[in-house]
Amino acid sequence: MFRLALILFGGDALIRRWKVFLVAGVLAMAMAAIVLIDLVDGVADIATGVLGTLLLLQGLAEIAVGATHTRARRRFEMLRGAAMVVFASLLLDFPWDNALTTSFLFASAFIFNGLVRIVSSLLIRHPGWRTSHLIGWGYLLMALLLATNWPLPAEMNVSFCVGMALMAGGFVLVRGAWRLRRLPAGSRLAAIELYQRKREASSDVPHAAPAPVSEKQGLEPMVVHVWTALDVVNDERVRLPLIERYIFSLSRKGSVSTGHVALECGHGLYISHHPRIRLSITQKNVVHQVRATSSNDHPGMWLPSYAQEAEATRPSTFRIRFRVFNPDHLEAFWQAYQRNDTYNLTHRNCSVAVTEAIDAAVEGVFADKPFWRTLLRLAVHPDMWLAGSVRVRAESIAWTPGLALDYVSAIRRITHPQHDLKLNLSRWWKAWRRRAPKKNL
């Protein structure tokens, strides 16, 4: 989440405030130390009370905001808000002592994350897979400690987890602030390495950061087209809940489809990455194909336009439109990225190209907004947490069209808040008026 906030504000707004982030990181680590020291006396009430209250407020806000939305998004946000309220009640021991229940929930979450990291790192072998593999085993170790109530009793597990999370978050802030300190003015954060591997559009991009423009000034909107894996399979598919939404779909004939994602901006820019020779992915070779190694690198190609791609295949299932973005940053990214057409199913695919393009396009869109008020809004924005969790999951496994759809949709809602709020309030009001009983005159 912190990385996305950096990108949205742009380099100059953050480089000037690197000391603030450094102090915030140190304070977070100090708070973590206080929470952990609080465990020594055998009474852990600081972390559970604060975390429970924050989750309760966030859950109630989620339910209130979700009520203004429609259809699937309304159900999703209201369920997410209800889950936060339930979890907050467990932390606050309402209506009874829930120490064992919270330990079980934390242990289950650690087991799930640990197994996902271990299996995906061994299967995909993405860059940095060894680090992800070790983190997965660390999650399993934490789950074991929580499940056995050793060395801490069950009522202290929440405080311990919160303290460790604060310590890790503080370390991330300190490390990011220290790297911001070394950046020259005008640096593009979406094109440099702040936290992980170096991005490909970097060295020769212009340092000028022009203000983002909008559709009102005559610029055509930027559109992200998504074909999910569910829509690519032509014959009868095997039902694989969640897997077919986020990873791949499987037909009864044994063929595997992963979906596709592309980006369109105006008449001259279209980012759609395909292998030059169509990959034949079946049940027998899918394990080999998902390896993010050089042996699975293939010559790629860039399709010229959405019209040609839609005519050759089918129209996209989802279209996410951006009215506010930075076309110069997007063009600079595209000029650098397209020089290398290498295609890798899990490491350098269509989703990687589009998500990195989106990061470049939205960099600095909040540069002209009040910094601290906007940063506070982002810190409590549900879609910031959603985008951050999707990015972490994608970087620990692989970017897929399903994950790209969630990530791009979340960024769109973050960068276009007023438009969405007005639209959803209008829809909610009209739906309420239709459901209201009419009086007979």
Salt bridges, closest charged atoms under 4 A:
GLU62 OE1 - ARG80 NE 2.88
GLU77 OE1 - HIS69 ND1 3.04
GLU77 OE2 - ARG73 NE 3.14
GLU200 OE1 - ARG348 NH2 2.89
ASP204 OD2 - ARG339 NH1 3.06
GLU220 OE2 - HIS267 NE2 3.12
GLU236 OE2 - ARG252 NE 3.29
GLU244 OE1 - ARG237 NE 3.21
GLU244 OE2 - ARG239 NH1 3.45
GLU264 OE1 - HIS225 NE2 2.89
GLU309 OE2 - HIS260 NE2 3.00
GLU309 OE2 - HIS274 NE2 2.86
ASP341 OD2 - ARG276 NH2 2.63
GLU356 OE2 - ARG197 NH2 2.82
ASP359 OD2 - ARG199 NH2 3.10
ASP359 OD2 - ARG391 NH2 2.74
ASP383 OD2 - ARG73 NH2 3.78
ASP383 OD2 - HIS381 ND1 3.94
ASP383 OD1 - ARG413 NH2 2.78
GLU395 OE1 - ARG3 NH1 3.11
GLU395 OE2 - ARG391 NH1 3.39
ASP406 OD1 - ARG245 NH2 2.78
ASP420 OD1 - ARG412 NH1 2.52
